[in-house]
Amino acid sequence: MTVRDIRLFGDPVLRTPSLPVGDVDATVEALVQDLLDTVRVPGRAGVAAPQIGVALRAFSYSVDGTTGYLLDPELVEVRGEPVLLDEGCLSVPDLHFPTPRFPWARTRGRLLDGSVVEVEGEGVLAEALQHEQDHLDGRLYLTRLEPAVRREAMGVVRRAPWFR
């Protein structure tokens, strides 16, 4: 079991759009196992490959007893009006800010064997699918905050003990 360290705000890999996974090989299989091991730490809903220092389009999720992963995922549908959720991020530890997210989401990706799957859900799962997709696009949830909240959040981040 390999639980990987989480990259923190300021690490360039978190601001860089990830590359497609492409062909599955032993490296990709190991990445998926590391993502699954890392997301299984209690209190985690999702981990994107950039958060463990790998700029590939892959993420894992663990919500309500269901754990899985997607390679080369795409957010294909959202429903409802965005609502403000008290969102946090492993890469911005111990901080939570009101973030607009759709209450329902569907993501399509593939598994190691090449099969195409869809993961859909509401609540925490919908939030996680949107949040992890943002990571793959080089975005942190802080970019989704209302301007005044974002200014406040950035001040809090700069004073955080982990900020470098």
N, C-alpha and C positions, 0 to 999 in steps of 0.2 A: 504494500500500500504506500503510495506516494502522495502526501498532501503537500502541495506546492505553496510557496510563499506568494502572497498577493502583492502585486505592484501597486504603489500608492500614487495619488494625485501628483503630477509633476513629471512622472515617467513618460518619455516620449511615445512608448508603445501604446499608451492609452489614448493618444490623440491622433493616431495614424489609422486610416482605414485598413482593415485586414484583407489579406489576399485569399482567394478561393483555395480550399483544401486540395482539390484536384484528386489525383489517384490515391487510393488508400494503400499504405505500406506499413511496415512495422513502426515507423516514427509516428504516423497518424494514429495507429492503434494504441501506442503508448500515451499519446496526447489525450485521447479519449479516456483512458483509464485514469490518468492524472486528474482530468477535469471531474470525473465521477468521484474519485477519492476526495478531492478538494471540496466539492459541493456537499459531501456527506457530513462535514463538520457541523455540529448542531448550530442552528440559527441562520443557516445559509439557504437562500432560495435559488440562487443561480451563480454561476461562475463562467465568464467568457475567457477564451484562450488568451486575449491580450492581457487579462488580469494576472495571468501566470507567466507573462513575458513572451507569448507566442503570437505573432501577428497573422494568424489564420482564422478563417470564418468558421468557428466552432464554439459551442457553449454547452454547458450542462445545467440541469435544473433539478430541484428537489422540493416539491410542494405537496403538502397533504399526503405524505407517504408515497408519492410517486416520484421516482428518480429516473432521469433519462438524459439524452444528449441529442444534438443535431449538428450535422456537418453542412456547411454552405446554406444556412437557413435564410429564408426570406419571410418577412412579415407580410402576409398576403391579405389580411382583412382585420379591421377593427370595427367595433360597433359601439354605439351609444355616444353620449356627449362626454368629453374629457372631464374628469373629476380631480380635485386636488387630493393627493395622497401624501402622507407623511413618509417620504421615501428616503432610504439610505443607500449606501454603497460600500462594499468591502474596501474599495480603493480610496474612499473618503471616510475613514473609520470614525465611528461614534458620533456622527453628525446626521441629522435628518432635516429635510426641508420639504415644504408643500410643493409637490410636483404634479403637473397635469398629466394624467394617463387615461386612456380609454378603458372602460370597465370590462371589455371583452376583446380578445385577440386570437388570431389563428396564424400560426407559423408553419411553413413547409420546409423540410430539409431532407437529408438522407442519413442513413445509418451506415455502419462500416461495410455491410454486405451490399451496399448500393441501392437498397430499397428506399423508395420515397415515402415519407410519412408526414402526417400533419399532427400538430399538437395545438389544441385550442382550449381555452378556458376563460374563466372570469376571476375577478378578485386578485388574489396574490399571484396566481399563475399568469393571468393577463399582464399584470405589472411586470413580472419577471421576464416574460417573453419580449415585451417592449424594451425593458431595461437592458437585457443582454444583447438584443439586436442593435441598440444604440452603441454599446461597446464595440461591436464589430464594425460599425461605421465610424469609429474614432471619436465618439461623443460620450461625455459623462453626463449624468442626469442634471448636473448643475447648469448645463447649457439650456435646459428646458424651463428653468425657473423664470418667474416674472422678473422684469428688470430690477425693481427695488429689492426683491427678495434675493436675487442673484448678487447684487452688490453687498448686501448684508452677509450672505453665505461666504463670499470670497474673503471678506474680512475675518470671519470665524475660521476659515480654512488656514489663512496666513498665520493665525495665532495658535493653531493646533500644534501640540507637541511633536507630532510625527511629520509636520510639514518641513520640507528642506528647501 
